[in-house]
Amino acid sequence: MGATQCMSECSERWGQTMTFKSFAAMVAASFLTASAASAASYTATSAFNDSYGPHGDGHSLYMHGLSLDFESDGLFTDSGSTASLSGTVSQNGGADGFFVDLSFNSFTTPDPKLELTSNAYASNGGPVDPSTWSFWDLIEGGVSSIIGFGAFSGWDFDVISKPVSEIYAFQSGDGANGKNVGFGLSGWLFLDGRTAFADSVNPCAQPASGMGHICDFNVDLAPVPLPASALLLLGGFAALGGMRRMKQKAA
């Protein structure tokens, strides 16, 4: 092989290698970024009972007779020290409902709220270990809110921890949604009306004493899928690798 031919072919192969390596690096970076972004992000959907769930089910948010489901935008994010729950819960095919926007700080002192049957828990030989759960202190003072729309327009509330003693908090983990042993989240709440009208229709008002009406979230959590853009890049990575092998065989 002459020097000129060698330089030409070597340059071409070097360029192909660098193109492949550059693309591989881009794919790897995209994959890692997407994984990091989605690792602590979960879709939130209504929780249903399994054989360990003894209470009413099939809702994301229950407010004293109002049973509401998260639409496709239900999202729980967990950064370790903070968390959030957001999305739209609705009735009647989405025409009437509430915008949910809750913020939390990590909490270490509450007791776990054990709502499954007793044989669900590890202390009784079951699959659920509450010591693995995460606990979340609701950020109040107007930060966390539930805002009505449709038939619930004007039902605008600040969200308050229930009970106010914070013996319990919102909790996430396997079996934490109070309905099944899957990964999920639950929490009790009071509501504080932002207007006199909202106070007059409040289904979850804090009573002078006692626990008041049943108002709580019970959701299943599932990891947010890898973004489509990252999947396309991974597909391109595989295709480029195949082309490279074909060229090597042809050479």
C-alpha positions as CSV (number, residue, x, y, z in Angstrom):
1,M,0.0,0.0,0.0
2,G,1.4,3.4,-1.0
3,A,1.9,6.2,1.5
4,T,-0.8,8.3,-0.2
5,Q,-3.3,5.5,-0.2
6,C,-2.5,4.6,3.4
7,M,-3.0,8.2,4.5
8,S,-6.3,8.4,2.6
9,E,-7.7,5.1,4.0
10,C,-6.4,5.7,7.5
11,S,-7.9,9.2,7.5
12,E,-11.3,7.8,6.4
13,R,-11.2,5.1,9.1
14,W,-10.1,7.5,11.7
15,G,-13.0,9.8,10.8
16,Q,-15.4,6.9,10.9
17,T,-14.1,5.9,14.3
18,M,-14.3,9.4,15.7
19,T,-17.8,9.8,14.3
20,F,-18.8,6.5,15.9
21,K,-17.2,7.5,19.2
22,S,-18.6,10.9,19.2
23,F,-22.1,9.6,18.5
24,A,-21.7,6.9,21.2
25,A,-20.6,9.6,23.7
26,M,-23.6,11.7,22.7
27,V,-26.0,8.8,23.2
28,A,-24.4,7.8,26.5
29,A,-24.7,11.4,27.8
30,S,-28.3,11.6,26.6
31,F,-29.1,8.3,28.2
32,L,-27.5,9.2,31.5
33,T,-29.2,12.6,31.5
34,A,-32.6,11.1,30.8
35,S,-32.1,8.4,33.4
36,A,-31.1,11.0,36.0
37,A,-34.1,13.2,35.2
38,S,-36.6,10.3,35.3
39,A,-35.1,8.2,38.1
40,A,-37.0,10.2,40.8
41,S,-40.1,11.1,38.7
42,Y,-43.2,8.9,38.8
43,T,-46.6,8.9,37.2
44,A,-49.4,9.0,39.8
45,T,-52.6,7.0,39.2
46,S,-55.5,5.9,41.3
47,A,-54.7,3.0,43.7
48,F,-56.8,-0.2,43.8
49,N,-57.0,-2.8,46.5
50,D,-55.1,-6.1,46.3
51,S,-55.8,-8.9,48.7
52,Y,-54.2,-6.8,51.5
53,G,-56.4,-3.7,51.0
54,P,-59.3,-3.6,53.4
55,H,-60.8,-0.2,52.6
56,G,-62.5,1.7,49.8
57,D,-60.3,2.1,46.6
58,G,-60.2,3.3,43.1
59,H,-59.4,6.9,43.7
60,S,-56.4,9.3,43.6
61,L,-58.0,11.8,46.0
62,Y,-61.0,11.2,48.2
63,M,-62.6,14.2,49.8
64,H,-65.6,13.2,51.9
65,G,-67.8,11.7,49.2
66,L,-65.9,13.1,46.2
67,S,-63.9,10.4,44.5
68,L,-61.4,11.9,42.0
69,D,-58.8,10.4,39.7
70,F,-55.5,11.8,38.4
71,E,-55.5,12.4,34.7
72,S,-52.5,11.6,32.6
73,D,-50.5,14.5,34.1
74,G,-50.4,13.1,37.6
75,L,-46.7,13.3,38.7
76,F,-44.7,12.7,41.8
77,T,-41.1,13.9,42.0
78,D,-38.6,12.9,44.7
79,S,-35.3,14.6,45.0
80,G,-34.4,13.0,48.3
81,S,-34.8,16.1,50.5
82,T,-37.9,17.5,48.8
83,A,-40.8,16.2,46.8
84,S,-43.9,17.3,45.0
85,L,-47.3,15.9,43.8
86,S,-49.0,17.7,41.0
87,G,-51.6,17.2,38.3
88,T,-55.3,17.3,37.6
89,V,-57.8,15.2,39.4
90,S,-61.3,15.0,37.9
91,Q,-64.8,13.6,37.7
92,N,-67.1,13.2,34.7
93,G,-64.4,12.7,32.0
94,G,-62.3,15.6,33.1
95,A,-65.0,18.3,33.0
96,D,-65.0,18.9,36.7
97,G,-62.1,18.6,39.1
98,F,-59.1,20.2,40.8
99,F,-55.6,21.3,40.1
100,V,-53.3,19.7,42.6
101,D,-50.0,21.3,43.6
102,L,-48.4,19.9,46.8
103,S,-44.8,20.5,48.0
104,F,-43.0,18.5,50.7
105,N,-39.8,18.4,52.7
106,S,-38.3,15.1,53.8
107,F,-39.5,14.1,57.3
108,T,-37.9,11.5,59.6
109,T,-40.0,11.5,62.8
110,P,-43.6,10.4,62.0
111,D,-45.0,6.9,62.5
112,P,-45.9,4.9,59.4
113,K,-49.6,4.9,58.8
114,L,-50.5,1.1,58.5
115,E,-53.7,0.8,56.6
116,L,-53.3,-2.7,55.0
117,T,-54.3,-5.8,56.7
118,S,-51.8,-6.8,59.5
119,N,-50.5,-9.8,57.5
120,A,-49.2,-7.5,54.8
121,Y,-46.3,-6.2,57.1
122,A,-42.9,-7.7,57.6
123,S,-43.4,-8.0,61.3
124,N,-46.1,-10.5,60.6
125,G,-44.3,-12.3,57.8
126,G,-45.7,-10.1,55.0
127,P,-44.0,-8.4,52.0
128,V,-44.2,-4.8,53.2
129,D,-41.4,-3.3,55.3
130,P,-42.4,0.2,56.5
131,S,-38.9,0.9,57.6
132,T,-38.0,1.4,54.0
133,W,-40.6,4.1,53.4
134,S,-39.9,7.8,52.8
135,F,-41.9,10.4,54.7
136,W,-42.9,13.8,53.6
137,D,-43.8,16.9,55.6
138,L,-46.4,19.0,53.7
139,I,-45.3,22.6,53.1
140,E,-48.2,24.8,54.2
141,G,-48.8,28.5,54.4
142,G,-50.3,28.8,50.9
143,V,-47.5,26.8,49.2
144,S,-49.6,23.6,48.7
145,S,-53.0,24.0,47.1
146,I,-56.0,22.3,45.5
147,I,-57.9,24.6,43.1
148,G,-61.3,23.7,41.6
149,F,-62.5,24.0,38.0
150,G,-65.7,23.2,36.1
151,A,-68.5,22.5,38.6
152,F,-65.9,23.0,41.4
153,S,-64.9,26.5,40.3
154,G,-64.3,28.7,43.4
155,W,-63.4,25.6,45.5
156,D,-59.9,27.0,46.1
157,F,-58.1,25.6,49.1
158,D,-54.8,25.7,50.9
159,V,-53.7,22.2,52.1
160,I,-52.9,21.4,55.7
161,S,-51.3,18.4,57.3
162,K,-53.7,15.9,59.0
163,P,-53.5,15.4,61.9
164,V,-51.9,18.8,62.8
165,S,-49.8,17.0,65.4
166,E,-48.0,15.4,62.4
167,I,-48.0,12.0,64.1
168,Y,-48.4,10.9,60.5
169,A,-47.1,12.4,57.3
170,F,-47.4,11.6,53.6
171,Q,-45.5,8.4,52.9
172,S,-44.1,6.7,49.8
173,G,-42.7,3.2,49.2
174,D,-43.8,-0.3,48.7
175,G,-47.2,-0.8,50.4
176,A,-47.3,2.9,51.4
177,N,-50.4,3.8,49.5
178,G,-52.7,1.9,51.9
179,K,-54.4,0.0,49.2
180,N,-51.9,-2.6,47.9
181,V,-48.3,-3.8,48.3
182,G,-47.1,-2.0,45.1
183,F,-45.0,1.2,45.1
184,G,-47.2,4.2,45.9
185,L,-48.0,7.2,48.1
186,S,-50.7,8.2,50.5
187,G,-51.5,11.0,52.9
188,W,-54.3,12.5,54.9
189,L,-55.1,16.2,54.6
190,F,-57.3,19.1,55.8
191,L,-58.3,22.0,53.5
192,D,-58.5,25.7,54.4
193,G,-60.7,27.8,52.1
194,R,-59.1,30.8,50.4
195,T,-62.5,32.6,50.3
196,A,-65.7,32.6,52.3
197,F,-67.4,30.6,49.6
198,A,-64.6,28.0,49.6
199,D,-65.0,27.8,53.4
200,S,-68.7,27.2,53.0
201,V,-68.3,24.2,50.7
202,N,-65.1,22.8,52.3
203,P,-65.4,19.0,52.4
204,C,-62.2,18.6,54.4
205,A,-62.4,21.4,57.0
206,Q,-60.3,21.0,60.1
207,P,-62.7,20.5,63.1
208,A,-62.3,22.1,66.5
209,S,-61.3,18.6,67.8
210,G,-60.9,15.2,66.4
211,M,-60.0,14.0,62.9
212,G,-62.9,15.2,60.9
213,H,-64.0,13.8,57.5
214,I,-62.0,11.3,55.6
215,C,-59.8,13.2,53.0
216,D,-56.8,11.5,51.6
217,F,-54.6,10.7,48.6
218,N,-54.0,7.1,47.6
219,V,-51.9,6.6,44.4
220,D,-49.8,4.0,42.6
221,L,-46.5,5.3,41.4
222,A,-44.6,4.1,38.3
223,P,-41.3,5.4,37.0
224,V,-41.7,7.9,34.2
225,P,-40.6,6.1,30.9
226,L,-37.4,7.0,29.2
227,P,-38.0,10.0,26.9
228,A,-38.7,9.2,23.2
229,S,-35.7,11.3,22.1
230,A,-33.3,9.1,24.1
231,L,-34.9,6.0,22.6
232,L,-34.3,7.4,19.1
233,L,-30.7,8.1,19.9
234,L,-30.3,4.6,21.2
235,G,-31.8,3.2,18.0
236,G,-29.4,5.4,16.0
237,F,-26.5,4.1,18.1
238,A,-27.4,0.5,17.2
239,A,-27.8,1.4,13.5
240,L,-24.5,3.1,13.3
241,G,-22.8,0.2,15.0
242,G,-24.3,-2.2,12.4
243,M,-23.1,0.0,9.6
244,R,-19.6,0.1,11.0
245,R,-19.5,-3.7,11.2
246,M,-20.7,-4.1,7.6
247,K,-18.0,-1.7,6.4
248,Q,-15.4,-3.7,8.3
249,K,-16.5,-6.9,6.7
250,A,-16.6,-5.4,3.3
251,A,-13.0,-4.1,3.8
